[in-house]
Amino acid sequence: MVAFSPTPRTLMGPGPSDVHPRILASMSKPTIGHLDPEFSRLMEDIKKQMRSVFLTENTYTLPLSAPGSAAMESAFVNLVEPGDKVVVCANGVFGMRMAENVRRIGGELVLVEDPWGEPVDPEKLREALKEHPDTKVVSMVHAETSTGVRSDVKELCKIAKSFGCLTIVDSVTGLGGVELQVDAWHIDVAYSGTQKCLSAPPGISLITFSEAAAEKVKSRNQPVQSWFLDLSLLMAYWDGDGGGRTYHHTAPVNAMYGLHEALAMLLEEGLESSWNRHARVHKELANGLFGLGLDFVVAEEHRLPQLNLIKCPDETDEASIRKRALEDFNLEIGSGLGVFAGRVWRIGLMGYSARKENVSLCISALKECLAG
Ligand SMILES: *Cc1c(COP(=O)(O)O)cnc(C)c1O
């Protein structure tokens, strides 16, 4: 047996993104016990940092020891009980996964669908809520990674609130890349992940619950069906500075060092500076792609700077271009999903991947690969 030594790649797909060396280095520090007072201090720091990046005062703000998909599941299993009516706004893969979560819980699903490549239409949500005034929860994806579209979460949550609903927002790809304001936009549950715009390895997620959401969890008729993702059990584990913490599971200690460093770096840069950097680097990429005769799928005003859906020319085999980019340039770009499979590339500019030198590499690699 020989040691595994992965080839260093430039990651410009839909995630994971390039991990910053500072974050990788932080994860190689000595492992300590998960109930060690020093680790408790780290947990307290992480919760504070998370409130700053989510722009929230929520007490119930914590990391989960599992990837973004677990945060999605946690949002739904905690807020939704069997029989609860839930409106899911879906305009891509991740919206459909939300719908599947509602079905499996036994919630009453009302699906508000928009075409892939377009944002959620606020008027459709309003109509659905007029038709279903007994709706308890409304959910939506902020940054739809399968299509590269940003939806207007602020407007959608405003509508949901005017009908007295709780709101769930998936910002796994949004956080750090585009503006997200949990409190100001009236989001009850928001979640994200480490591997997109936070530039840390995959495996950890971040979630926050408003007071109203926490009240809903406390007043449930039935216990949360998932023991591992039950908010009240998790808070007992993540809470209690001063020795009150109780064993729930063993936190992935070194991964939490990485999360702490990633959040510290985002706060050092500043949220707005990070949003602006993503916008700036996205423009550079767009100019380079236009120069190669390539174009976007999504209309300019709805494009996510951090995830670019690019039309593959008709005569070109998209998979062979990605294969050559990986083999000859150690560059990973993403393929299309669902209706876009085989027709597009997904070029990520997330977190540490949102850099000028990545754009240069991507454009020169595509130029050479497309030339044949
Ligand atoms: C990546 C992603 C997820 C899932 O995160 P994992 O870490 O892959 O489990 C959920 N929602 C969106 C919008 C994503 O982009």
The ligand as a Tripos MOL2 file, in Angstrom:
@<TRIPOS>MOLECULE
LIG
   15    15     1     0     0
SMALL
NO_CHARGES

@<TRIPOS>ATOM
      1 C1        -24.0820   22.0620   -2.4100 C.3       1 LIG1
      2 C2        -25.4920   22.4050   -2.0670 C.ar      1 LIG1
      3 C3        -26.2360   21.7100   -1.0990 C.ar      1 LIG1
      4 C4        -25.7340   20.4580   -0.4290 C.3       1 LIG1
      5 O1        -24.5350   20.6160    0.2200 O.3       1 LIG1
      6 P1        -23.5910   19.3320    0.4320 P.3       1 LIG1
      7 O2        -22.4700   19.8650    1.2280 O.co2     1 LIG1
      8 O3        -23.2200   18.8690   -0.9470 O.co2     1 LIG1
      9 O4        -24.3930   18.3050    1.1360 O.co2     1 LIG1
     10 C5        -27.5050   22.1480   -0.8070 C.ar      1 LIG1
     11 N1        -28.0350   23.2290   -1.4230 N.ar      1 LIG1
     12 C6        -27.3620   23.9060   -2.3710 C.ar      1 LIG1
     13 C7        -28.0050   25.0900   -3.0300 C.3       1 LIG1
     14 C8        -26.0730   23.5200   -2.7230 C.ar      1 LIG1
     15 O5        -25.4100   24.1820   -3.6650 O.3       1 LIG1
@<TRIPOS>BOND
     1     1     2 1
     2     2     3 ar
     3     2    14 ar
     4     3     4 1
     5     3    10 ar
     6     4     5 1
     7     5     6 1
     8     6     7 2
     9     6     8 1
    10     6     9 1
    11    10    11 ar
    12    11    12 ar
    13    12    13 1
    14    12    14 ar
    15    14    15 1
@<TRIPOS>SUBSTRUCTURE
     1 LIG1         1 GROUP 0 **** ****
